[in-house]
Amino acid sequence: MTTATTALKTGTWTHPRTGEVRHYVNNWTAVCGLQISTHKSGNISFAQMNGEKISNSQAKQIISSIGKVWIDDSGVHTTGNGTAWLPASQVIEAIQNAQAAA
């Protein structure tokens, strides 16, 4: 995990039928210490986790295994379980820490 707290950047979505409000965390990768650079095509050109270089395919696996991250009235959620390199529980903890620091 990163030592400095990154501010959350969120987008709000309201379910049209139930009125449930979700705040999707758009920069969850940065909050969790995953920095990536991409080519114009969107493919990853460079990746590091907490300052250490990782393979581009490893970064892609982390991103796809977590999926979307959102906050609602019941807490922080992810659509995936993560990987051994970054489990969903660490993502949730990092988001909660960023919320507390705000």
C-alpha positions as CSV (number, residue, x, y, z in Angstrom):
1,M,0.0,0.0,0.0
2,T,1.1,3.6,-0.6
3,T,2.1,5.7,2.4
4,A,0.7,9.0,1.0
5,T,-3.1,9.2,0.6
6,T,-4.4,10.0,-2.9
7,A,-7.7,11.9,-3.0
8,L,-10.6,9.9,-4.4
9,K,-12.0,10.9,-7.8
10,T,-15.6,9.6,-8.1
11,G,-18.5,9.7,-10.4
12,T,-22.1,9.4,-9.1
13,W,-24.7,7.0,-10.6
14,T,-28.3,6.7,-9.4
15,H,-30.3,3.6,-10.1
16,P,-33.3,4.7,-12.1
17,R,-35.8,2.4,-10.4
18,T,-34.5,2.0,-6.8
19,G,-32.9,5.4,-6.3
20,E,-29.7,3.7,-5.0
21,V,-26.7,6.0,-5.3
22,R,-23.3,4.7,-6.1
23,H,-20.1,6.7,-6.2
24,Y,-17.7,4.9,-8.6
25,V,-14.0,5.4,-7.7
26,N,-12.4,6.4,-11.0
27,N,-8.8,6.5,-9.7
28,W,-8.8,3.4,-7.5
29,T,-5.6,2.2,-9.2
30,A,-3.7,5.3,-8.0
31,V,-5.2,5.1,-4.5
32,C,-3.9,1.5,-4.3
33,G,-0.4,2.3,-5.4
34,L,-0.7,1.0,-9.0
35,Q,0.6,3.5,-11.6
36,I,0.3,2.8,-15.3
37,S,1.1,4.6,-18.5
38,T,-0.7,3.7,-21.7
39,H,-0.1,3.9,-25.4
40,K,-2.7,5.8,-27.5
41,S,-4.4,2.5,-28.1
42,G,-5.1,2.1,-24.4
43,N,-2.6,-0.8,-24.0
44,I,-0.3,-0.5,-21.0
45,S,3.2,0.7,-21.8
46,F,4.6,0.8,-18.2
47,A,3.4,-0.3,-14.8
48,Q,4.6,-0.1,-11.3
49,M,3.1,-1.2,-7.9
50,N,4.1,0.9,-4.9
51,G,7.2,2.2,-6.8
52,E,8.4,-1.2,-8.0
53,K,8.2,-2.1,-11.7
54,I,5.8,-4.9,-12.6
55,S,5.0,-6.5,-15.9
56,N,2.3,-4.9,-18.1
57,S,0.4,-8.2,-18.2
58,Q,0.5,-8.3,-14.4
59,A,-1.0,-4.8,-14.2
60,K,-3.7,-5.7,-16.7
61,Q,-4.6,-8.8,-14.6
62,I,-4.9,-6.7,-11.5
63,I,-7.1,-4.2,-13.1
64,S,-9.4,-6.7,-14.8
65,S,-9.6,-8.9,-11.6
66,I,-10.8,-6.0,-9.4
67,G,-13.2,-4.5,-12.0
68,K,-15.3,-1.6,-10.9
69,V,-15.0,-0.1,-7.4
70,W,-17.8,1.9,-5.8
71,I,-19.0,3.3,-2.5
72,D,-22.6,3.2,-1.4
73,D,-24.5,3.5,1.9
74,S,-23.3,0.0,2.9
75,G,-19.6,0.5,2.2
76,V,-16.9,0.0,-0.4
77,H,-17.4,-2.7,-3.1
78,T,-15.6,-4.3,-6.0
79,T,-16.9,-6.4,-8.8
80,G,-14.0,-8.8,-8.6
81,N,-11.9,-10.5,-6.0
82,G,-8.5,-9.3,-7.1
83,T,-5.3,-11.3,-7.4
84,A,-2.5,-12.5,-5.1
85,W,-0.7,-9.2,-6.0
86,L,-3.6,-7.0,-5.0
87,P,-6.6,-8.7,-3.4
88,A,-10.0,-6.9,-3.2
89,S,-9.6,-6.5,0.5
90,Q,-6.6,-4.3,0.1
91,V,-8.4,-2.2,-2.5
92,I,-11.3,-1.7,-0.1
93,E,-8.9,-0.8,2.8
94,A,-7.1,1.7,0.6
95,I,-10.4,3.4,-0.4
96,Q,-11.6,3.4,3.2
97,N,-8.3,5.1,4.3
98,A,-8.7,7.7,1.5
99,Q,-12.2,8.4,2.7
100,A,-11.1,8.8,6.3
101,A,-8.3,11.2,5.2
102,A,-10.7,13.4,3.2
